[in-house]
Amino acid sequence: MLNRVFPAVRRTLTLLCAGIVSWMAVSAPNAVALELQVVTESLPPLNYEDKGKVTGFSTELLQSVLHTAGLDAEIQLIPWARAYQTALTQPNTLIYSITRTPERDALFEWIGPISPRQIFLYKLRRRHDVQVSSLADAASYKTGLVREMASTKDFINVSGFAATAFDFAPTVESNMKKLFMDRIDLLVSLDWSAAYLAKALEHSPSELEPVVLLDKSRSYYFALNKQSDPALLSRLRLAFEKVQQSGQIEQLKTKYMR
């Protein structure tokens, strides 16, 4: 009789274990998703808010990556300085769109690149009093910058200008408003972001004149806090590779950048 009972018990235990393993496999992505925090800033058309929803090229790309990875996370759109500090100090936090620089390289785990990056120094075309044909010429004028952005840090370091030559804004939108209100003379901006912001403020992009190309050597990335769960990082990187191979990045570039 024992010989008949034990096989039945073994079969029951085997089925029970299989059920537990299946439940864990289904539940694991949700468990990781609850730990993932995503922060970004307003940098259209990469990431911005439209009708109460965070959207843009990088946002749609990230959403595809999260879907492919079986993850879910709410995206917080906040000023860049706060977003950067959050990602720097809180594990399982992802930040985008962030420039990969030598100074930042060891601070995050990087996923990407996700898009090209060209930074220009702009003036208003109607401002004939602002004469700039080189970086050195800009020293005589007030240049608008956004706090904690890589382009801001680069401009300060490369220019060597006195602190009085800079005017700081919390967002790219407020920086562009200052330019059109003549509160600053020059502005440092991503090229297609400048065009987008001008239109959003009901101006033509042709009113902006790029006077100096500052940088085109770097790209934007997704970045994960250095102390994050290694399994989360692996899942995100694998999902990004799959999305990249699918051709979705080129489709999004066509939608947002061309």
HUGIWO-V775565 format. One record per backbone hydrogen bond with DSSP energy under -0.5 kcal/mol. NH is the residue of the N-H (numbers start at 1). CO is the residue of the C=O. If there is no record, write none. Layout:
<<NH,CO> <NH,CO>>
//
This chain:
<<4,1> <5,1> <6,2> <7,3> <8,4> <9,5> <10,6> <11,7> <12,8> <13,9> <14,10> <15,11> <16,12> <17,13> <18,14> <19,15> <20,16> <21,17> <22,18> <23,19> <24,20> <25,21> <26,22> <27,23> <28,24> <29,25> <30,26> <31,27> <32,28> <33,29> <34,30> <35,31> <35,32> <36,32> <36,33> <37,92> <38,74> <39,94> <40,76> <41,96> <43,41> <43,47> <46,43> <47,43> <48,55> <50,53> <53,50> <55,48> <57,45> <58,46> <59,46> <60,56> <61,57> <62,58> <63,59> <64,60> <65,61> <66,62> <67,63> <68,64> <69,65> <70,66> <70,67> <71,66> <76,38> <76,74> <77,75> <78,40> <78,76> <80,170> <83,79> <84,80> <85,81> <86,82> <87,83> <88,84> <89,85> <90,86> <91,89> <93,90> <94,37> <95,223> <96,39> <98,221> <100,219> <101,99> <105,101> <107,104> <108,104> <108,105> <109,224> <111,222> <113,220> <114,220> <115,220> <117,218> <119,215> <120,189> <121,212> <122,120> <122,187> <123,209> <125,207> <127,124> <128,126> <130,127> <131,129> <132,130> <137,134> <138,134> <138,135> <139,136> <140,137> <141,138> <143,141> <143,165> <144,186> <145,167> <147,169> <149,146> <153,149> <154,150> <155,151> <156,152> <157,153> <158,154> <159,155> <160,156> <165,162> <166,163> <167,143> <169,145> <172,42> <175,171> <176,172> <177,173> <178,174> <179,175> <180,176> <181,177> <182,179> <183,178> <184,178> <185,142> <186,142> <187,122> <188,144> <189,120> <189,187> <191,118> <194,190> <195,191> <196,192> <197,193> <198,194> <199,195> <200,196> <201,197> <202,199> <203,198> <207,204> <208,205> <209,123> <210,208> <211,121> <211,209> <212,121> <214,119> <214,212> <215,119> <220,115> <221,98> <222,111> <223,95> <224,109> <225,93> <226,107> <228,225> <232,229> <233,229> <234,230> <235,231> <236,232> <237,233> <238,234> <239,235> <240,236> <241,237> <242,238> <243,239> <244,240> <245,241> <246,242> <247,243> <247,244> <248,243> <251,247> <252,248> <253,249> <254,250> <255,251> <256,252> <257,253> <258,253> <258,254>>
//
